[in-house]
Amino acid sequence: MVLTLIIFLAYFIGSIPTAVWLGRYFHGIDVRDHGSHNAGATNTFRILGKRLGWAVLFIDVSKGAFCAILPLFFIEYYTGFKDEELILQLFGGFSAVLGHVFPIYAGFRGGKGVATSLGIVLGINLVGAFVCILIFLIVFMTFRFVSLGAITAAVALPFVSFFWLKEDQQIMIIFTIMLAFVVIVAHRKNIGRLLKGEENKMNLLKKRA
């Protein structure tokens, strides 16, 4: 019962289409109709500028972090099976990512789940999250491709997590592999453009023209 409740709550929270709602409220446009047609922070930076871009990034990360700690509010209803808290956190986090990618409030056309995934890892494995952020920043600052940084960090996540997990938390490895798979699939078009040399470079600190 608790698992079902957390899955549904996390999905609906993850479905909050931050970029779409903020874009419509402040500029009267749907970011999905412009740029990469993606309802995420990167496209918001590109189309609406850095203020809304940072706002979308912060909120989307917060969605993932909140859903990762959501099970902690239901401790009194735990049944006591092995790794129950971690499993509930992982289900909640994964549901939030699915909600972000397929938001019920925005016609199931959402973002790629990178920021929300980061929030989940921050809520469960803080050290691993900061290492992946560092990996992303190094790749991004070197090549100026947000997609390449996100993909590299996602692929590195299972390996990074392996070194910061307790012995009884190996299930986290399976989760991070699944999360990396979702991020890679969501970036399949970006991967194609990277291979063709057609991917757009970006400066997240640059003001919108």
C-alpha positions in Angstrom: 0.0 0.0 0.0 2.8 2.4 0.9 4.7 1.5 -2.2 1.7 2.2 -4.5 1.1 5.5 -2.7 4.7 6.7 -3.1 4.8 5.7 -6.8 1.7 7.7 -7.6 2.6 10.7 -5.5 6.1 10.8 -7.0 4.8 10.5 -10.5 2.4 13.4 -10.0 5.1 15.5 -8.4 7.6 14.7 -11.1 4.9 15.5 -13.7 4.9 19.2 -12.8 6.1 20.8 -16.1 8.2 23.6 -14.7 9.5 24.8 -18.0 6.1 24.8 -19.7 4.3 26.5 -16.9 6.9 29.2 -16.3 7.3 29.8 -20.0 3.6 30.3 -20.5 3.2 32.5 -17.4 6.1 34.8 -18.0 6.3 34.9 -21.8 3.1 33.4 -23.1 5.0 30.7 -25.0 5.5 26.9 -24.8 9.2 26.1 -24.8 8.4 22.8 -26.5 7.5 24.8 -29.6 11.0 26.3 -29.8 14.7 25.3 -29.8 15.1 21.6 -29.1 11.4 21.3 -28.3 12.3 19.9 -25.0 10.6 20.9 -21.7 13.8 21.1 -19.7 16.2 23.5 -18.1 18.7 23.6 -21.1 16.0 24.6 -23.6 14.7 27.1 -21.1 18.1 28.7 -20.8 18.3 28.8 -24.6 14.8 30.2 -25.2 13.8 32.2 -22.1 17.2 33.2 -20.6 19.2 32.4 -17.6 16.8 33.6 -14.9 14.0 31.2 -15.9 16.6 28.6 -16.8 18.1 28.6 -13.3 14.6 28.6 -11.8 13.6 25.5 -13.9 16.8 23.7 -13.1 16.4 24.4 -9.3 12.7 23.3 -9.3 13.3 20.2 -11.4 16.3 19.1 -9.2 14.1 19.8 -6.1 11.3 17.5 -7.5 13.7 14.6 -7.7 15.2 15.3 -4.2 11.8 15.6 -2.6 10.5 12.4 -4.2 13.7 10.5 -3.1 13.0 11.5 0.6 9.2 11.1 0.3 9.3 7.6 1.8 10.8 9.1 5.0 7.4 10.6 5.7 5.8 7.2 5.8 8.2 5.4 8.2 5.4 4.4 10.6 3.7 2.4 7.8 6.7 0.3 6.9 6.3 -3.4 6.9 9.9 -4.2 7.7 11.2 -6.1 4.6 14.9 -5.9 3.8 16.1 -2.6 2.4 12.5 -1.3 2.5 13.4 2.4 2.9 16.0 2.4 0.1 13.6 0.4 -2.2 10.8 2.9 -1.6 13.2 5.8 -2.3 14.3 4.2 -5.5 10.7 3.6 -6.7 9.7 7.1 -5.7 12.7 8.6 -7.5 12.2 6.5 -10.7 8.5 7.4 -10.8 9.4 11.1 -10.5 11.7 10.8 -13.6 9.0 9.1 -15.5 6.6 11.9 -14.5 9.1 14.5 -15.7 9.6 12.7 -19.0 5.9 11.9 -19.5 4.0 14.6 -17.5 0.3 14.0 -17.2 -0.2 17.8 -16.9 1.4 18.6 -20.2 0.2 16.0 -22.7 3.0 13.5 -21.7 5.6 15.6 -23.5 8.2 16.5 -20.9 11.9 16.9 -20.5 14.8 14.4 -20.5 14.9 13.8 -16.7 18.5 14.8 -16.1 17.9 17.5 -13.5 15.2 15.3 -11.7 17.6 12.4 -11.8 20.3 14.6 -10.2 17.8 15.5 -7.4 17.2 11.8 -6.7 20.8 11.0 -6.4 21.3 14.1 -4.1 18.5 12.7 -1.9 20.0 9.2 -1.7 23.7 9.4 -2.3 25.0 12.9 -1.7 28.7 12.2 -2.3 28.0 10.3 -5.5 25.8 13.2 -6.8 28.6 15.8 -6.2 31.1 13.6 -8.1 28.7 13.3 -11.0 28.1 17.0 -11.0 31.9 17.5 -11.2 32.1 15.1 -14.1 29.3 17.0 -15.9 31.0 20.3 -15.3 34.4 19.1 -16.6 32.8 17.6 -19.8 30.6 20.6 -20.3 33.3 23.2 -19.7 35.6 21.3 -22.0 33.3 20.7 -25.0 30.3 23.1 -24.3 27.8 20.4 -25.0 25.2 20.0 -22.2 24.0 16.8 -23.6 27.4 15.2 -23.7 28.0 16.3 -20.1 24.7 14.8 -19.0 25.2 11.5 -20.8 28.7 11.1 -19.5 27.6 11.8 -15.9 24.7 9.4 -16.3 27.0 6.6 -17.6 29.5 7.3 -14.7 26.8 7.2 -12.0 26.7 3.4 -11.6 30.5 3.3 -11.2 30.6 6.3 -8.9 27.8 4.9 -6.7 29.6 1.6 -6.4 32.4 3.2 -4.3 30.0 5.1 -1.9 27.4 2.5 -1.1 27.0 0.4 2.0 27.4 -3.4 1.5 23.6 -3.9 1.9 22.7 -1.3 -0.8 23.8 -3.1 -4.0 20.2 -2.6 -5.3 21.3 1.1 -5.9 23.6 -0.1 -8.6 20.6 -1.6 -10.5 18.7 1.6 -10.1 21.5 3.8 -11.3 21.9 1.6 -14.4 18.2 2.0 -15.1 18.5 5.7 -14.6 21.4 6.0 -16.9 19.5 4.0 -19.5 16.5 6.4 -19.3 18.8 9.4 -19.7 20.6 7.9 -22.7 17.3 7.0 -24.4 16.0 10.5 -23.8 19.2 11.9 -25.4 19.1 9.6 -28.4 18.6 12.5 -30.8 21.4 14.4 -29.2 23.7 11.5 -29.6 22.9 11.4 -33.3 23.6 15.1 -33.6 26.9 14.7 -31.7 28.0 11.9 -34.0 27.2 14.1 -37.0 28.8 17.2 -35.5 25.5 19.0 -35.5 24.9 19.4 -31.8 24.6 23.0 -30.6 27.1 24.3 -28.1 25.9 26.3 -25.2 26.9 28.8 -22.5 24.5 28.6 -19.6 25.7 31.9 -18.2 25.1 33.8 -21.4 22.2 36.2 -21.5 19.3 35.6 -23.9 19.4 37.9 -26.9 
